[in-house]
Amino acid sequence: MEFFVWNADPVLASLGPVTVHWYGALFALAIISGLQVLKWCYIQEKVDVESLDNLLMYAVIGIVVGARLAHCLLYDPGYYLSNPLKILAIWEGGLASHGGGLGVIIAAYFYQKRYKMSFMWLLDRLAISTALFGFFVRFGNFINSEIIGIETSVPWAIVFSRIDNLPRHPAQLYEAISYLAIFAVLFVAYRFTKIRQYSGALLGGFLVMIFTARFVIEFVKIKQAAYSSELTFSTGQLLSIPFFIVGLILLVRAYRVNKST
């Protein structure tokens, strides 16, 4: 059986000393797209959009710092604690989505304190944007041949020739497609149902769907942690469990509050 061979150049364009990578371009597109979705939500609910530029700054800092620290301290702590300056070397790669998610929540907390907004209201709308953000980031991982899957013989397997010549699960595409579908579900629910009225429901649905997808897809991914473990589940799966539980709690809470009103 012949499999599709992927060998994309991670560099999108070069002009003299300036190099633009696909991952960086898609990361920027993810931020811009997410911001536009959030702006649309603000307009729909007649909320002042002028503060969105500051939210962008808060969110980018939260995502990058949180994702980088989580990668360094949770996936390869031995190396980075021995070489702490390497934590700053973001250009060498290494961002963990769990940390990015936690980082944007912390950033949103400081933002809403400054602008005196409802914290949960903001997180519910950010959940929609974040699902779309995840789609672009995982597609960037695919272009870079990062976060590859385990060897397989399924017809849609892909050979990432920059890594090796083995047919593998395109785990990045599994996640990208899942996140795009989750974005569509959340957007449609926000647009055509009353879910926006139930505080925490959108965020809860986001957490349950995203981390269910992440937990399942981890079974066909090469383990990312640098250290060995006797546990059945990967580091990514173990980190997904508390987020999933929080999502369930938010959904149950939103349902009970709605039922009692």
N, C-alpha and C positions, 0 to 999 in steps of 0.2 A: 504494500500500500504506500502510495506517495502522499506526503504531507506538505502542507503549505509552509514555506520557509520564510522567516521574518528576519531581516537584517537591515533595518532602517538606521540611517545616520541620526544620532541624537542631536546633531547641530542643524538648526533650521537655516541659519544664514551667518555669514562672516563678512565683515568689512574692516580690513586692517586689523587692529588689535581688538576690535569689538566682535564678540561672538554671542549669538542668540541661540539658545537651546530650545528644542521643542518643549521640554518640561517647563522651562521658565515661561514660555509663551502661553502654554495651556494653563499654568498656574495663574497668570495674569488674567486670562480669559475667564477662568473660574471665578475669580474675585469680581470682575466686572459684571459677569452674568448674574452672580448671586446678588450683587448690589442692585441691579436693575429689577430683579424679582422683588426684593425688599422695598424698593422705591415704589413699585406698582402696588404693593400691599399698603404702604403709607398713604398713597393717593386714594386707594379704594376706601380707606377708613378716615380720610380727611385729617391725617397727621402731618405736621410740618416736616418737609423733606430736607430742609436746610442742614439739619444735624447729621445727615447720612454720611457726609464726608468725614466727619470725626469718628463715626461708627466704623467706617472703613479702616481708618488708622488703628483704632482699638482692636478690631477683629484681626487684621493682618499681623499685628504684633503678638496677639494672643495665640493665633494659629501657629505661627513660625516658632515662637519660643516654646510653647507647649509641646508641639510635635517633635522639635529637636531634643528637648530634655527627656521626653518619654523614650525616644529611640536610644539615646545615649545611656540612660540609667536603667532602662528595663530590658533592652535587647542586647546590649553589649557593655555592661557596667565595668567589667574588668579592664577593658581597653581604655575607656574614656576616663575612668577614675585614675588610671595610671598616666594618662595624657590629657589632663583637663583642658588645655588650650585647644585641643582638637574638637571640643564641644562647639567652639565658635566656627569651625570650618564647615558651614552649611553647604558650601559649593561642592563639597566632596560627596554629598548625598546623605540620606538618612533622616527621614521624617516619619513619625508614627502617628497614625490617624487618631488613635485613642487620646494621645496627648494633645493633638490639635483640637479635638472636640472639647476636652476639658479646658484648654486654653481660651477658646472662644467664649465659653460660658463665663469664665472669670472676667474676660474682657468686657462682655456684655453687662456684667454686674457693675463694674466701675462706670461704664457708659450710662446706664440707667440711673445710677446715683447722681451723676452730674446733671442729667437732663430731667430728673424727677419723673421717670416713666415706670410703668408696671414691669417688673422683672420678668414675670411669666408671660406677659403679653409679648414682650420682645423676643423671648426664647421661642415661643410658638411660631412666630413669623421667620425667625432665623433658621428654624428647622427646615423649612421649605427650601431656602437658599442653600443651606449646607448640603442637602442631598444632591442638588445640581453641582455644587462645588466638588463633591466627591467623584462625580462622573468624570469631570475634566482631569482631575488629578490622577485617577486610575488609568485613564487613557494615556496620559503622559508616561506613566509607569510602563504601559505596554510598548509605546514607541521606544523607550529606553531599554527594553528587554529586562525590566526589573520585576521583582516579586513574581517570579515564574512558578508554574505549577509542577507537580510531580509527573514522572514519565507515564505515558498512557498510549493506547492504540485506538482511541475513539476517532471516528472519521474527521472530526473538527480539530484534532490535535495540531499544534504548531511547533515547528522546529525553530528555536531561537538561536540562530547560527552564531551570534556573537557570544553565546554561552557555551553551547555544545551542539552536537548533531542528533540529539534525542527528541522524539516527538513528546510534547508536554501539554498538559492542560493550560489553556490561556486564562489563568486565574485572574489576571488583571481585567480582562474583558468580562469575565463573569461578574466581577464586582462593579465594573463600570456600567454594565447593562442593568444590574440590580439597582444601583443608585439612581439611574435615570428613570427606571420604572417607579421607584419609591418617590422621586420628585413628582412624577406625573400623578400618582395617587394623592399625595399631599396637596398638590396644586388644585386638582379637581375637587377634592374634599373642601378646601378653603373656598373655592369659587362657587360651588353649587350646593353646599350643605350648610348647616348651622354650626359646624364644628368650631369655627372661630370664636363662638360665644362661650365655649366650654374651656375655661382656663387649664392649660396643661395637656389638653387632648392631642394637639398637633405635635408637640414635643414628645409626648408619650408614644404616639404612633410611630414617629420618626425613630426613636431609640429602639423600640421593639423590632421594627422591620429592618433597620440598618444592621443591628447587631445579631439578628437571626441570620441574615444573609452572610454577614462576616463569619459567624461561627461555623456555618455549613461549608462555606467556600474554603475555610482554613484546612479542611480535610484533604483538599487536593492541592495545597500550596506547599512549597518547600519551606521548612521551618526557618523563620527569620532570626530567632535568637541565637547569639553566638555560643551560648553555653548549652550543655546537654541537660536533659531532664528525664526522669523516670516516669513522669506523668503521661497519661494518655492524651491529654489535651495540650495544644500549643500555647505559647505565651499569649498570642493574639486571641485565642478562644477564652482563656482564663480572664483576660482583661475585658472581654465582651460581656461576661456574665453580670457584673454589677450594673453596667449600663442598661442591660436588658431588664433587670429587676426594677431599676428606677423607672424605666418606661412603663412597665406593668403597673407600678404604684400610681404613676401619674394618670394612666388611663382609668384605673379603678376609682381614683379620687374624682376625676372629672365626671365619670358616670354617676357616682353617688351624689355629688353636688347638684348635677343636672336633675336627678331623680327627685331630690328633695325640694327643688324650686318649682 
